[in-house]
C-alpha cells in the first residue's frame, strides 16, 4: 500500500516501561496509539502527552479500571510519561532525522 498523507496522523507502537518497585525494577510493555503532532498542535497549550497519547492496549491494570482512568494514570506517572515520549521520539523523530536539527 502506498503512503498517503492524512490529517489523522495516528499510529500504533510498543511502549517499553521500566518501573522501580520494592522488589527491583519491573520491565513491562503495552501498545499505544499515538498522534503525530503538528506545529499548530504545539501552540494550543496544555500538556503534550494529552494530545499524543490516544489509546492503549495490554496495560496490566487492576480490574474495573476504565480506559480513561488508565490513560490518565499513564499520562501522570513519571515512568510511563518518559517511556511514552521515548517511544514517540523513536517512531517519529529518530527515523526521520538525517542530522542534528533539534
C-alpha positions in Angstrom: 0.0 0.0 0.0 1.4 3.4 -1.0 1.8 6.2 1.5 -1.0 8.8 1.7 -0.6 11.9 3.7 -3.6 12.2 6.0 -5.0 14.7 8.5 -5.3 11.9 11.1 -1.7 11.1 11.9 -2.2 8.2 14.3 0.0 5.1 14.6 0.5 2.2 16.9 3.8 1.4 18.6 5.1 -0.6 21.5 5.9 1.3 24.7 8.5 -0.4 26.9 8.5 0.8 30.6 10.8 0.2 33.5 9.1 0.8 36.8 11.1 0.7 40.1 9.4 -1.4 42.8 10.3 -2.7 46.3 11.5 -5.9 44.5 13.7 -4.1 42.0 13.0 -2.8 38.5 10.0 -4.3 36.7 10.1 -4.2 32.9 6.7 -4.3 31.1 5.2 -3.0 27.9 1.9 -2.1 26.2 0.7 -1.0 22.8 -0.1 2.7 22.4 -2.0 4.6 19.7 -0.1 7.9 19.3 -0.9 11.0 17.3 1.8 12.8 15.4 1.8 16.4 16.4 1.8 19.3 14.0 3.2 22.8 14.6 -0.3 24.1 15.3 -0.9 21.4 17.9 2.2 22.6 19.7 0.7 26.1 20.1 -2.6 25.1 21.6 -1.4 24.9 25.2 -1.9 22.1 27.7 0.2 19.0 28.2 1.7 17.5 25.1 1.0 13.9 26.3 -2.7 14.7 26.4 -2.5 15.2 22.7 0.0 12.5 21.8 -1.5 9.5 23.7 -4.8 8.5 22.1 -5.4 4.9 23.3 -3.7 1.9 24.8 -4.0 -1.9 24.7 -2.5 -4.5 27.1 -1.8 -2.3 30.1 -1.7 -4.5 33.2 -4.2 -2.6 35.4 -6.4 -3.5 38.3 -9.8 -5.0 37.4 -12.5 -2.4 37.0 -10.3 0.4 35.9 -11.7 2.2 32.9 -9.8 3.0 29.7 -9.9 6.8 30.6 -8.5 6.1 34.1 -5.7 4.1 32.6 -4.9 6.9 30.1 -4.8 9.4 33.0 -2.6 7.2 35.1 -0.2 6.7 32.2 -0.1 10.4 31.5 0.6 11.3 35.1 3.3 8.9 36.2 7.0 9.7 35.6 8.0 6.2 34.5 5.2 5.9 31.9 5.4 9.5 30.7 9.1 9.0 29.9 8.5 5.7 28.2 5.7 7.1 26.0 7.7 10.2 25.0 10.7 7.9 24.2 8.5 5.7 22.0 7.1 8.7 20.2 10.6 10.2 19.7 11.9 6.9 18.4 9.0 6.4 16.0 8.6 10.0 14.7 11.8 11.9 15.1 14.7 9.5 15.1 13.5 7.6 12.0 13.4 10.9 10.1 16.4 12.7 11.5 19.2 12.9 9.0 21.3 15.1 11.2 21.0 17.1 14.4 18.2 19.5 13.7 16.6 19.6 17.2 
